[in-house]
Amino acid sequence: MADVETVEVRYFAGAADAAGTDLESYQLRPGATVGDVKGALRERHGTALERVLSVAVFLIGDEMVRDDAYPVGHRVDVLPPFAGG
């Protein structure tokens, strides 16, 4: 069993602006959760992403998630609120 797994994080709209990129990879422990991902994002980006993370939804597979205990797979999409019509 691996000690870490690579999780690809994709950012959209304001999340990409705050992160300064639209794609990053993180090395997280197996069984990592949304809360673990958020912690890694805060560690790397500091307060730049804090506001976005407080209102973002995380797309994991086909599920839109806000629960910090939800397990992540190998890709997590960070979706801030979108305006439009």
PyMOL Python script that loads the backbone (N, CA, C, O; Angstrom):
from pymol import cmd

cmd.read_pdbstr("""\
ATOM      1  N   MET A   1       0.846  -1.194   0.000  1.00  0.00           N
ATOM      2  CA  MET A   1       0.000   0.000   0.000  1.00  0.00           C
ATOM      3  C   MET A   1       0.885   1.249   0.000  1.00  0.00           C
ATOM      4  O   MET A   1       1.865   1.317   0.742  1.00  0.00           O
ATOM      5  N   ALA A   2       0.552   2.201  -0.803  1.00  0.00           N
ATOM      6  CA  ALA A   2       1.328   3.434  -0.923  1.00  0.00           C
ATOM      7  C   ALA A   2       1.116   4.323   0.298  1.00  0.00           C
ATOM      8  O   ALA A   2       0.041   4.346   0.898  1.00  0.00           O
ATOM      9  N   ASP A   3       2.171   5.053   0.648  1.00  0.00           N
ATOM     10  CA  ASP A   3       2.079   5.996   1.761  1.00  0.00           C
ATOM     11  C   ASP A   3       1.395   7.285   1.356  1.00  0.00           C
ATOM     12  O   ASP A   3       0.834   7.986   2.198  1.00  0.00           O
ATOM     13  N   VAL A   4       1.438   7.607   0.058  1.00  0.00           N
ATOM     14  CA  VAL A   4       0.776   8.800  -0.464  1.00  0.00           C
ATOM     15  C   VAL A   4       0.145   8.476  -1.809  1.00  0.00           C
ATOM     16  O   VAL A   4       0.549   7.545  -2.505  1.00  0.00           O
ATOM     17  N   GLU A   5      -0.847   9.266  -2.148  1.00  0.00           N
ATOM     18  CA  GLU A   5      -1.494   9.175  -3.452  1.00  0.00           C
ATOM     19  C   GLU A   5      -1.488  10.560  -4.078  1.00  0.00           C
ATOM     20  O   GLU A   5      -1.582  11.569  -3.380  1.00  0.00           O
ATOM     21  N   THR A   6      -1.379  10.597  -5.387  1.00  0.00           N
ATOM     22  CA  THR A   6      -1.440  11.867  -6.097  1.00  0.00           C
ATOM     23  C   THR A   6      -2.897  12.236  -6.337  1.00  0.00           C
ATOM     24  O   THR A   6      -3.672  11.447  -6.876  1.00  0.00           O
ATOM     25  N   VAL A   7      -3.250  13.434  -5.934  1.00  0.00           N
ATOM     26  CA  VAL A   7      -4.593  13.969  -6.160  1.00  0.00           C
ATOM     27  C   VAL A   7      -4.440  15.203  -7.040  1.00  0.00           C
ATOM     28  O   VAL A   7      -3.731  16.148  -6.692  1.00  0.00           O
ATOM     29  N   GLU A   8      -5.110  15.180  -8.176  1.00  0.00           N
ATOM     30  CA  GLU A   8      -5.099  16.316  -9.098  1.00  0.00           C
ATOM     31  C   GLU A   8      -6.225  17.264  -8.703  1.00  0.00           C
ATOM     32  O   GLU A   8      -7.375  16.849  -8.566  1.00  0.00           O
ATOM     33  N   VAL A   9      -5.890  18.528  -8.521  1.00  0.00           N
ATOM     34  CA  VAL A   9      -6.882  19.545  -8.162  1.00  0.00           C
ATOM     35  C   VAL A   9      -7.006  20.513  -9.329  1.00  0.00           C
ATOM     36  O   VAL A   9      -6.031  21.131  -9.757  1.00  0.00           O
ATOM     37  N   ARG A  10      -8.237  20.629  -9.834  1.00  0.00           N
ATOM     38  CA  ARG A  10      -8.512  21.580 -10.915  1.00  0.00           C
ATOM     39  C   ARG A  10      -9.331  22.724 -10.337  1.00  0.00           C
ATOM     40  O   ARG A  10     -10.276  22.515  -9.577  1.00  0.00           O
ATOM     41  N   TYR A  11      -8.945  23.941 -10.714  1.00  0.00           N
ATOM     42  CA  TYR A  11      -9.612  25.149 -10.239  1.00  0.00           C
ATOM     43  C   TYR A  11     -10.376  25.788 -11.390  1.00  0.00           C
ATOM     44  O   TYR A  11      -9.932  25.758 -12.537  1.00  0.00           O
ATOM     45  N   PHE A  12     -11.521  26.361 -11.071  1.00  0.00           N
ATOM     46  CA  PHE A  12     -12.345  27.018 -12.074  1.00  0.00           C
ATOM     47  C   PHE A  12     -12.684  28.433 -11.617  1.00  0.00           C
ATOM     48  O   PHE A  12     -12.828  28.697 -10.423  1.00  0.00           O
ATOM     49  N   ALA A  13     -12.810  29.341 -12.591  1.00  0.00           N
ATOM     50  CA  ALA A  13     -13.263  30.727 -12.376  1.00  0.00           C
ATOM     51  C   ALA A  13     -12.453  31.398 -11.263  1.00  0.00           C
ATOM     52  O   ALA A  13     -11.224  31.420 -11.321  1.00  0.00           O
ATOM     53  N   GLY A  14     -13.130  31.942 -10.258  1.00  0.00           N
ATOM     54  CA  GLY A  14     -12.473  32.673  -9.182  1.00  0.00           C
ATOM     55  C   GLY A  14     -11.489  31.835  -8.384  1.00  0.00           C
ATOM     56  O   GLY A  14     -10.534  32.371  -7.822  1.00  0.00           O
ATOM     57  N   ALA A  15     -11.708  30.534  -8.327  1.00  0.00           N
ATOM     58  CA  ALA A  15     -10.759  29.658  -7.631  1.00  0.00           C
ATOM     59  C   ALA A  15      -9.430  29.626  -8.373  1.00  0.00           C
ATOM     60  O   ALA A  15      -8.369  29.649  -7.750  1.00  0.00           O
ATOM     61  N   ALA A  16      -9.483  29.572  -9.702  1.00  0.00           N
ATOM     62  CA  ALA A  16      -8.253  29.595 -10.509  1.00  0.00           C
ATOM     63  C   ALA A  16      -7.537  30.934 -10.353  1.00  0.00           C
ATOM     64  O   ALA A  16      -6.310  30.983 -10.272  1.00  0.00           O
ATOM     65  N   ASP A  17      -8.303  32.009 -10.312  1.00  0.00           N
ATOM     66  CA  ASP A  17      -7.709  33.333 -10.107  1.00  0.00           C
ATOM     67  C   ASP A  17      -6.998  33.403  -8.754  1.00  0.00           C
ATOM     68  O   ASP A  17      -5.871  33.891  -8.667  1.00  0.00           O
ATOM     69  N   ALA A  18      -7.652  32.918  -7.710  1.00  0.00           N
ATOM     70  CA  ALA A  18      -7.079  32.974  -6.367  1.00  0.00           C
ATOM     71  C   ALA A  18      -5.851  32.074  -6.229  1.00  0.00           C
ATOM     72  O   ALA A  18      -4.898  32.424  -5.532  1.00  0.00           O
ATOM     73  N   ALA A  19      -5.873  30.921  -6.892  1.00  0.00           N
ATOM     74  CA  ALA A  19      -4.749  29.985  -6.813  1.00  0.00           C
ATOM     75  C   ALA A  19      -3.608  30.373  -7.750  1.00  0.00           C
ATOM     76  O   ALA A  19      -2.466  29.956  -7.556  1.00  0.00           O
ATOM     77  N   GLY A  20      -3.925  31.171  -8.761  1.00  0.00           N
ATOM     78  CA  GLY A  20      -2.922  31.549  -9.739  1.00  0.00           C
ATOM     79  C   GLY A  20      -2.614  30.451 -10.738  1.00  0.00           C
ATOM     80  O   GLY A  20      -1.604  30.511 -11.440  1.00  0.00           O
ATOM     81  N   THR A  21      -3.470  29.457 -10.807  1.00  0.00           N
ATOM     82  CA  THR A  21      -3.307  28.332 -11.727  1.00  0.00           C
ATOM     83  C   THR A  21      -4.647  27.638 -11.881  1.00  0.00           C
ATOM     84  O   THR A  21      -5.561  27.866 -11.088  1.00  0.00           O
ATOM     85  N   ASP A  22      -4.772  26.794 -12.892  1.00  0.00           N
ATOM     86  CA  ASP A  22      -6.014  26.034 -13.025  1.00  0.00           C
ATOM     87  C   ASP A  22      -5.819  24.549 -12.737  1.00  0.00           C
ATOM     88  O   ASP A  22      -6.777  23.778 -12.792  1.00  0.00           O
ATOM     89  N   LEU A  23      -4.578  24.137 -12.428  1.00  0.00           N
ATOM     90  CA  LEU A  23      -4.315  22.721 -12.177  1.00  0.00           C
ATOM     91  C   LEU A  23      -3.074  22.564 -11.306  1.00  0.00           C
ATOM     92  O   LEU A  23      -2.041  23.187 -11.553  1.00  0.00           O
ATOM     93  N   GLU A  24      -3.194  21.717 -10.278  1.00  0.00           N
ATOM     94  CA  GLU A  24      -2.062  21.376  -9.413  1.00  0.00           C
ATOM     95  C   GLU A  24      -2.199  19.923  -8.993  1.00  0.00           C
ATOM     96  O   GLU A  24      -3.283  19.343  -9.055  1.00  0.00           O
ATOM     97  N   SER A  25      -1.091  19.347  -8.566  1.00  0.00           N
ATOM     98  CA  SER A  25      -1.099  18.004  -7.991  1.00  0.00           C
ATOM     99  C   SER A  25      -0.637  18.078  -6.547  1.00  0.00           C
ATOM    100  O   SER A  25       0.244  18.864  -6.200  1.00  0.00           O
ATOM    101  N   TYR A  26      -1.243  17.250  -5.714  1.00  0.00           N
ATOM    102  CA  TYR A  26      -0.904  17.164  -4.299  1.00  0.00           C
ATOM    103  C   TYR A  26      -0.632  15.715  -3.947  1.00  0.00           C
ATOM    104  O   TYR A  26      -1.251  14.807  -4.502  1.00  0.00           O
ATOM    105  N   GLN A  27       0.288  15.500  -3.032  1.00  0.00           N
ATOM    106  CA  GLN A  27       0.559  14.176  -2.494  1.00  0.00           C
ATOM    107  C   GLN A  27      -0.135  14.095  -1.138  1.00  0.00           C
ATOM    108  O   GLN A  27       0.259  14.768  -0.185  1.00  0.00           O
ATOM    109  N   LEU A  28      -1.171  13.261  -1.063  1.00  0.00           N
ATOM    110  CA  LEU A  28      -1.960  13.126   0.164  1.00  0.00           C
ATOM    111  C   LEU A  28      -1.984  11.669   0.598  1.00  0.00           C
ATOM    112  O   LEU A  28      -1.721  10.768  -0.199  1.00  0.00           O
ATOM    113  N   ARG A  29      -2.296  11.453   1.845  1.00  0.00           N
ATOM    114  CA  ARG A  29      -2.370  10.090   2.369  1.00  0.00           C
ATOM    115  C   ARG A  29      -3.530   9.342   1.720  1.00  0.00           C
ATOM    116  O   ARG A  29      -4.522   9.963   1.337  1.00  0.00           O
ATOM    117  N   PRO A  30      -3.425   8.030   1.590  1.00  0.00           N
ATOM    118  CA  PRO A  30      -4.563   7.255   1.085  1.00  0.00           C
ATOM    119  C   PRO A  30      -5.781   7.465   1.984  1.00  0.00           C
ATOM    120  O   PRO A  30      -5.647   7.546   3.205  1.00  0.00           O
ATOM    121  N   GLY A  31      -6.947   7.551   1.392  1.00  0.00           N
ATOM    122  CA  GLY A  31      -8.166   7.788   2.158  1.00  0.00           C
ATOM    123  C   GLY A  31      -8.388   9.246   2.504  1.00  0.00           C
ATOM    124  O   GLY A  31      -9.204   9.558   3.372  1.00  0.00           O
ATOM    125  N   ALA A  32      -7.678  10.142   1.842  1.00  0.00           N
ATOM    126  CA  ALA A  32      -7.816  11.574   2.123  1.00  0.00           C
ATOM    127  C   ALA A  32      -9.250  12.038   1.892  1.00  0.00           C
ATOM    128  O   ALA A  32      -9.988  11.459   1.096  1.00  0.00           O
ATOM    129  N   THR A  33      -9.622  13.084   2.597  1.00  0.00           N
ATOM    130  CA  THR A  33     -10.971  13.639   2.541  1.00  0.00           C
ATOM    131  C   THR A  33     -10.948  15.048   1.957  1.00  0.00           C
ATOM    132  O   THR A  33      -9.886  15.624   1.720  1.00  0.00           O
ATOM    133  N   VAL A  34     -12.139  15.588   1.732  1.00  0.00           N
ATOM    134  CA  VAL A  34     -12.250  16.980   1.286  1.00  0.00           C
ATOM    135  C   VAL A  34     -11.544  17.901   2.282  1.00  0.00           C
ATOM    136  O   VAL A  34     -10.869  18.847   1.877  1.00  0.00           O
ATOM    137  N   GLY A  35     -11.691  17.637   3.558  1.00  0.00           N
ATOM    138  CA  GLY A  35     -11.013  18.442   4.575  1.00  0.00           C
ATOM    139  C   GLY A  35      -9.498  18.402   4.435  1.00  0.00           C
ATOM    140  O   GLY A  35      -8.826  19.416   4.619  1.00  0.00           O
ATOM    141  N   ASP A  36      -8.958  17.224   4.106  1.00  0.00           N
ATOM    142  CA  ASP A  36      -7.514  17.109   3.885  1.00  0.00           C
ATOM    143  C   ASP A  36      -7.078  17.934   2.680  1.00  0.00           C
ATOM    144  O   ASP A  36      -6.045  18.602   2.716  1.00  0.00           O
ATOM    145  N   VAL A  37      -7.872  17.884   1.614  1.00  0.00           N
ATOM    146  CA  VAL A  37      -7.562  18.671   0.414  1.00  0.00           C
ATOM    147  C   VAL A  37      -7.592  20.157   0.754  1.00  0.00           C
ATOM    148  O   VAL A  37      -6.682  20.899   0.383  1.00  0.00           O
ATOM    149  N   LYS A  38      -8.633  20.591   1.455  1.00  0.00           N
ATOM    150  CA  LYS A  38      -8.724  22.000   1.830  1.00  0.00           C
ATOM    151  C   LYS A  38      -7.524  22.427   2.672  1.00  0.00           C
ATOM    152  O   LYS A  38      -7.000  23.526   2.495  1.00  0.00           O
ATOM    153  N   GLY A  39      -7.092  21.566   3.579  1.00  0.00           N
ATOM    154  CA  GLY A  39      -5.917  21.867   4.391  1.00  0.00           C
ATOM    155  C   GLY A  39      -4.663  22.021   3.545  1.00  0.00           C
ATOM    156  O   GLY A  39      -3.859  22.923   3.779  1.00  0.00           O
ATOM    157  N   ALA A  40      -4.494  21.139   2.560  1.00  0.00           N
ATOM    158  CA  ALA A  40      -3.335  21.223   1.662  1.00  0.00           C
ATOM    159  C   ALA A  40      -3.385  22.496   0.822  1.00  0.00           C
ATOM    160  O   ALA A  40      -2.357  23.128   0.578  1.00  0.00           O
ATOM    161  N   LEU A  41      -4.591  22.868   0.379  1.00  0.00           N
ATOM    162  CA  LEU A  41      -4.732  24.096  -0.408  1.00  0.00           C
ATOM    163  C   LEU A  41      -4.384  25.317   0.431  1.00  0.00           C
ATOM    164  O   LEU A  41      -3.699  26.225  -0.039  1.00  0.00           O
ATOM    165  N   ARG A  42      -4.855  25.336   1.670  1.00  0.00           N
ATOM    166  CA  ARG A  42      -4.544  26.460   2.565  1.00  0.00           C
ATOM    167  C   ARG A  42      -3.046  26.532   2.848  1.00  0.00           C
ATOM    168  O   ARG A  42      -2.465  27.617   2.894  1.00  0.00           O
ATOM    169  N   GLU A  43      -2.426  25.366   3.038  1.00  0.00           N
ATOM    170  CA  GLU A  43      -0.993  25.330   3.323  1.00  0.00           C
ATOM    171  C   GLU A  43      -0.189  25.899   2.155  1.00  0.00           C
ATOM    172  O   GLU A  43       0.768  26.647   2.361  1.00  0.00           O
ATOM    173  N   ARG A  44      -0.574  25.548   0.945  1.00  0.00           N
ATOM    174  CA  ARG A  44       0.176  26.008  -0.233  1.00  0.00           C
ATOM    175  C   ARG A  44      -0.131  27.461  -0.581  1.00  0.00           C
ATOM    176  O   ARG A  44       0.771  28.205  -0.964  1.00  0.00           O
ATOM    177  N   HIS A  45      -1.401  27.878  -0.451  1.00  0.00           N
ATOM    178  CA  HIS A  45      -1.808  29.190  -0.955  1.00  0.00           C
ATOM    179  C   HIS A  45      -2.119  30.210   0.131  1.00  0.00           C
ATOM    180  O   HIS A  45      -2.386  31.369  -0.184  1.00  0.00           O
ATOM    181  N   GLY A  46      -2.094  29.820   1.380  1.00  0.00           N
ATOM    182  CA  GLY A  46      -2.380  30.750   2.461  1.00  0.00           C
ATOM    183  C   GLY A  46      -3.787  31.325   2.346  1.00  0.00           C
ATOM    184  O   GLY A  46      -4.733  30.618   2.000  1.00  0.00           O
ATOM    185  N   THR A  47      -3.906  32.589   2.636  1.00  0.00           N
ATOM    186  CA  THR A  47      -5.223  33.215   2.662  1.00  0.00           C
ATOM    187  C   THR A  47      -5.775  33.518   1.274  1.00  0.00           C
ATOM    188  O   THR A  47      -6.941  33.891   1.143  1.00  0.00           O
ATOM    189  N   ALA A  48      -4.957  33.364   0.239  1.00  0.00           N
ATOM    190  CA  ALA A  48      -5.418  33.685  -1.117  1.00  0.00           C
ATOM    191  C   ALA A  48      -6.662  32.891  -1.502  1.00  0.00           C
ATOM    192  O   ALA A  48      -7.530  33.399  -2.212  1.00  0.00           O
ATOM    193  N   LEU A  49      -6.748  31.657  -1.040  1.00  0.00           N
ATOM    194  CA  LEU A  49      -7.898  30.811  -1.389  1.00  0.00           C
ATOM    195  C   LEU A  49      -8.952  30.730  -0.294  1.00  0.00           C
ATOM    196  O   LEU A  49     -10.028  30.177  -0.520  1.00  0.00           O
ATOM    197  N   GLU A  50      -8.669  31.264   0.880  1.00  0.00           N
ATOM    198  CA  GLU A  50      -9.563  31.070   2.029  1.00  0.00           C
ATOM    199  C   GLU A  50     -11.010  31.474   1.743  1.00  0.00           C
ATOM    200  O   GLU A  50     -11.934  30.721   2.051  1.00  0.00           O
ATOM    201  N   ARG A  51     -11.208  32.628   1.171  1.00  0.00           N
ATOM    202  CA  ARG A  51     -12.576  33.095   0.886  1.00  0.00           C
ATOM    203  C   ARG A  51     -13.272  32.161  -0.097  1.00  0.00           C
ATOM    204  O   ARG A  51     -14.443  31.826   0.082  1.00  0.00           O
ATOM    205  N   VAL A  52     -12.556  31.745  -1.126  1.00  0.00           N
ATOM    206  CA  VAL A  52     -13.130  30.838  -2.123  1.00  0.00           C
ATOM    207  C   VAL A  52     -13.484  29.502  -1.480  1.00  0.00           C
ATOM    208  O   VAL A  52     -14.571  28.973  -1.712  1.00  0.00           O
ATOM    209  N   LEU A  53     -12.580  28.953  -0.676  1.00  0.00           N
ATOM    210  CA  LEU A  53     -12.832  27.653  -0.055  1.00  0.00           C
ATOM    211  C   LEU A  53     -14.047  27.677   0.864  1.00  0.00           C
ATOM    212  O   LEU A  53     -14.730  26.664   1.016  1.00  0.00           O
ATOM    213  N   SER A  54     -14.317  28.817   1.472  1.00  0.00           N
ATOM    214  CA  SER A  54     -15.448  28.900   2.402  1.00  0.00           C
ATOM    215  C   SER A  54     -16.797  28.811   1.696  1.00  0.00           C
ATOM    216  O   SER A  54     -17.811  28.526   2.334  1.00  0.00           O
ATOM    217  N   VAL A  55     -16.821  29.052   0.384  1.00  0.00           N
ATOM    218  CA  VAL A  55     -18.091  29.013  -0.356  1.00  0.00           C
ATOM    219  C   VAL A  55     -18.075  28.018  -1.514  1.00  0.00           C
ATOM    220  O   VAL A  55     -19.082  27.846  -2.201  1.00  0.00           O
ATOM    221  N   ALA A  56     -16.944  27.369  -1.730  1.00  0.00           N
ATOM    222  CA  ALA A  56     -16.798  26.473  -2.886  1.00  0.00           C
ATOM    223  C   ALA A  56     -17.536  25.155  -2.691  1.00  0.00           C
ATOM    224  O   ALA A  56     -17.814  24.726  -1.571  1.00  0.00           O
ATOM    225  N   VAL A  57     -17.839  24.536  -3.816  1.00  0.00           N
ATOM    226  CA  VAL A  57     -18.319  23.162  -3.875  1.00  0.00           C
ATOM    227  C   VAL A  57     -17.198  22.362  -4.525  1.00  0.00           C
ATOM    228  O   VAL A  57     -16.494  22.864  -5.401  1.00  0.00           O
ATOM    229  N   PHE A  58     -17.040  21.133  -4.097  1.00  0.00           N
ATOM    230  CA  PHE A  58     -15.997  20.270  -4.635  1.00  0.00           C
ATOM    231  C   PHE A  58     -16.653  19.169  -5.453  1.00  0.00           C
ATOM    232  O   PHE A  58     -17.517  18.446  -4.956  1.00  0.00           O
ATOM    233  N   LEU A  59     -16.243  19.047  -6.699  1.00  0.00           N
ATOM    234  CA  LEU A  59     -16.764  18.010  -7.581  1.00  0.00           C
ATOM    235  C   LEU A  59     -15.806  16.831  -7.522  1.00  0.00           C
ATOM    236  O   LEU A  59     -14.632  16.938  -7.874  1.00  0.00           O
ATOM    237  N   ILE A  60     -16.344  15.699  -7.064  1.00  0.00           N
ATOM    238  CA  ILE A  60     -15.566  14.466  -6.949  1.00  0.00           C
ATOM    239  C   ILE A  60     -16.332  13.402  -7.719  1.00  0.00           C
ATOM    240  O   ILE A  60     -17.393  12.949  -7.290  1.00  0.00           O
ATOM    241  N   GLY A  61     -15.785  13.010  -8.854  1.00  0.00           N
ATOM    242  CA  GLY A  61     -16.539  12.132  -9.749  1.00  0.00           C
ATOM    243  C   GLY A  61     -17.750  12.890 -10.249  1.00  0.00           C
ATOM    244  O   GLY A  61     -17.616  13.954 -10.853  1.00  0.00           O
ATOM    245  N   ASP A  62     -18.930  12.350 -10.001  1.00  0.00           N
ATOM    246  CA  ASP A  62     -20.177  13.003 -10.392  1.00  0.00           C
ATOM    247  C   ASP A  62     -20.887  13.667  -9.216  1.00  0.00           C
ATOM    248  O   ASP A  62     -22.019  14.130  -9.353  1.00  0.00           O
ATOM    249  N   GLU A  63     -20.226  13.713  -8.063  1.00  0.00           N
ATOM    250  CA  GLU A  63     -20.849  14.230  -6.843  1.00  0.00           C
ATOM    251  C   GLU A  63     -20.349  15.633  -6.515  1.00  0.00           C
ATOM    252  O   GLU A  63     -19.145  15.888  -6.506  1.00  0.00           O
ATOM    253  N   MET A  64     -21.287  16.536  -6.246  1.00  0.00           N
ATOM    254  CA  MET A  64     -20.947  17.873  -5.759  1.00  0.00           C
ATOM    255  C   MET A  64     -21.003  17.819  -4.236  1.00  0.00           C
ATOM    256  O   MET A  64     -22.035  17.483  -3.654  1.00  0.00           O
ATOM    257  N   VAL A  65     -19.886  18.152  -3.597  1.00  0.00           N
ATOM    258  CA  VAL A  65     -19.697  17.879  -2.177  1.00  0.00           C
ATOM    259  C   VAL A  65     -19.260  19.138  -1.435  1.00  0.00           C
ATOM    260  O   VAL A  65     -18.496  19.951  -1.957  1.00  0.00           O
ATOM    261  N   ARG A  66     -19.759  19.284  -0.208  1.00  0.00           N
ATOM    262  CA  ARG A  66     -19.276  20.318   0.721  1.00  0.00           C
ATOM    263  C   ARG A  66     -18.815  19.704   2.039  1.00  0.00           C
ATOM    264  O   ARG A  66     -18.221  20.389   2.872  1.00  0.00           O
ATOM    265  N   ASP A  67     -19.084  18.428   2.228  1.00  0.00           N
ATOM    266  CA  ASP A  67     -18.780  17.722   3.473  1.00  0.00           C
ATOM    267  C   ASP A  67     -17.274  17.454   3.582  1.00  0.00           C
ATOM    268  O   ASP A  67     -16.708  16.749   2.747  1.00  0.00           O
ATOM    269  N   ASP A  68     -16.632  18.011   4.602  1.00  0.00           N
ATOM    270  CA  ASP A  68     -15.190  17.833   4.783  1.00  0.00           C
ATOM    271  C   ASP A  68     -14.793  16.379   5.009  1.00  0.00           C
ATOM    272  O   ASP A  68     -13.637  16.023   4.781  1.00  0.00           O
ATOM    273  N   ALA A  69     -15.713  15.535   5.450  1.00  0.00           N
ATOM    274  CA  ALA A  69     -15.399  14.131   5.716  1.00  0.00           C
ATOM    275  C   ALA A  69     -15.521  13.248   4.471  1.00  0.00           C
ATOM    276  O   ALA A  69     -15.189  12.064   4.522  1.00  0.00           O
ATOM    277  N   TYR A  70     -15.990  13.806   3.364  1.00  0.00           N
ATOM    278  CA  TYR A  70     -16.197  13.024   2.138  1.00  0.00           C
ATOM    279  C   TYR A  70     -14.842  12.604   1.565  1.00  0.00           C
ATOM    280  O   TYR A  70     -13.955  13.444   1.416  1.00  0.00           O
ATOM    281  N   PRO A  71     -14.670  11.320   1.243  1.00  0.00           N
ATOM    282  CA  PRO A  71     -13.395  10.868   0.682  1.00  0.00           C
ATOM    283  C   PRO A  71     -13.203  11.349  -0.754  1.00  0.00           C
ATOM    284  O   PRO A  71     -14.153  11.418  -1.535  1.00  0.00           O
ATOM    285  N   VAL A  72     -11.969  11.675  -1.081  1.00  0.00           N
ATOM    286  CA  VAL A  72     -11.663  12.136  -2.434  1.00  0.00           C
ATOM    287  C   VAL A  72     -11.053  10.996  -3.240  1.00  0.00           C
ATOM    288  O   VAL A  72     -10.549  10.018  -2.687  1.00  0.00           O
ATOM    289  N   GLY A  73     -11.112  11.146  -4.551  1.00  0.00           N
ATOM    290  CA  GLY A  73     -10.454  10.206  -5.447  1.00  0.00           C
ATOM    291  C   GLY A  73      -9.156  10.811  -5.934  1.00  0.00           C
ATOM    292  O   GLY A  73      -8.440  11.465  -5.176  1.00  0.00           O
ATOM    293  N   HIS A  74      -8.857  10.591  -7.195  1.00  0.00           N
ATOM    294  CA  HIS A  74      -7.612  11.101  -7.765  1.00  0.00           C
ATOM    295  C   HIS A  74      -7.785  12.467  -8.411  1.00  0.00           C
ATOM    296  O   HIS A  74      -6.804  13.071  -8.846  1.00  0.00           O
ATOM    297  N   ARG A  75      -9.024  12.967  -8.481  1.00  0.00           N
ATOM    298  CA  ARG A  75      -9.259  14.300  -9.036  1.00  0.00           C
ATOM    299  C   ARG A  75     -10.327  15.001  -8.209  1.00  0.00           C
ATOM    300  O   ARG A  75     -11.356  14.420  -7.863  1.00  0.00           O
ATOM    301  N   VAL A  76     -10.055  16.265  -7.903  1.00  0.00           N
ATOM    302  CA  VAL A  76     -11.002  17.119  -7.187  1.00  0.00           C
ATOM    303  C   VAL A  76     -11.091  18.427  -7.958  1.00  0.00           C
ATOM    304  O   VAL A  76     -10.072  19.051  -8.256  1.00  0.00           O
ATOM    305  N   ASP A  77     -12.310  18.839  -8.280  1.00  0.00           N
ATOM    306  CA  ASP A  77     -12.529  20.123  -8.940  1.00  0.00           C
ATOM    307  C   ASP A  77     -13.059  21.112  -7.913  1.00  0.00           C
ATOM    308  O   ASP A  77     -14.002  20.810  -7.182  1.00  0.00           O
ATOM    309  N   VAL A  78     -12.454  22.292  -7.859  1.00  0.00           N
ATOM    310  CA  VAL A  78     -12.871  23.348  -6.934  1.00  0.00           C
ATOM    311  C   VAL A  78     -13.741  24.323  -7.714  1.00  0.00           C
ATOM    312  O   VAL A  78     -13.272  25.008  -8.624  1.00  0.00           O
ATOM    313  N   LEU A  79     -15.019  24.372  -7.341  1.00  0.00           N
ATOM    314  CA  LEU A  79     -16.001  25.179  -8.063  1.00  0.00           C
ATOM    315  C   LEU A  79     -16.532  26.285  -7.160  1.00  0.00           C
ATOM    316  O   LEU A  79     -17.299  26.005  -6.238  1.00  0.00           O
ATOM    317  N   PRO A  80     -16.145  27.523  -7.401  1.00  0.00           N
ATOM    318  CA  PRO A  80     -16.723  28.625  -6.640  1.00  0.00           C
ATOM    319  C   PRO A  80     -18.137  28.891  -7.143  1.00  0.00           C
ATOM    320  O   PRO A  80     -18.531  28.365  -8.184  1.00  0.00           O
ATOM    321  N   PRO A  81     -18.901  29.696  -6.419  1.00  0.00           N
ATOM    322  CA  PRO A  81     -20.225  30.053  -6.938  1.00  0.00           C
ATOM    323  C   PRO A  81     -20.082  30.751  -8.293  1.00  0.00           C
ATOM    324  O   PRO A  81     -19.187  31.574  -8.488  1.00  0.00           O
ATOM    325  N   PHE A  82     -20.956  30.416  -9.201  1.00  0.00           N
ATOM    326  CA  PHE A  82     -20.954  31.031 -10.525  1.00  0.00           C
ATOM    327  C   PHE A  82     -22.146  31.960 -10.640  1.00  0.00           C
ATOM    328  O   PHE A  82     -23.234  31.644 -10.159  1.00  0.00           O
ATOM    329  N   ALA A  83     -21.947  33.099 -11.274  1.00  0.00           N
ATOM    330  CA  ALA A  83     -23.047  34.018 -11.573  1.00  0.00           C
ATOM    331  C   ALA A  83     -23.384  33.868 -13.042  1.00  0.00           C
ATOM    332  O   ALA A  83     -22.563  33.405 -13.834  1.00  0.00           O
ATOM    333  N   GLY A  84     -24.539  34.242 -13.386  1.00  0.00           N
ATOM    334  CA  GLY A  84     -24.893  34.184 -14.805  1.00  0.00           C
ATOM    335  C   GLY A  84     -26.371  33.938 -14.980  1.00  0.00           C
ATOM    336  O   GLY A  84     -27.142  33.918 -14.021  1.00  0.00           O
ATOM    337  N   GLY A  85     -26.736  33.756 -16.197  1.00  0.00           N
ATOM    338  CA  GLY A  85     -28.153  33.519 -16.425  1.00  0.00           C
ATOM    339  C   GLY A  85     -28.443  33.330 -17.875  1.00  0.00           C
ATOM    340  O   GLY A  85     -29.596  33.118 -18.251  1.00  0.00           O
TER     341      GLY A  85
END
""", "prot")
cmd.dss("prot")
cmd.show_as("cartoon", "prot")
cmd.util.cbc("prot")
cmd.orient("prot")
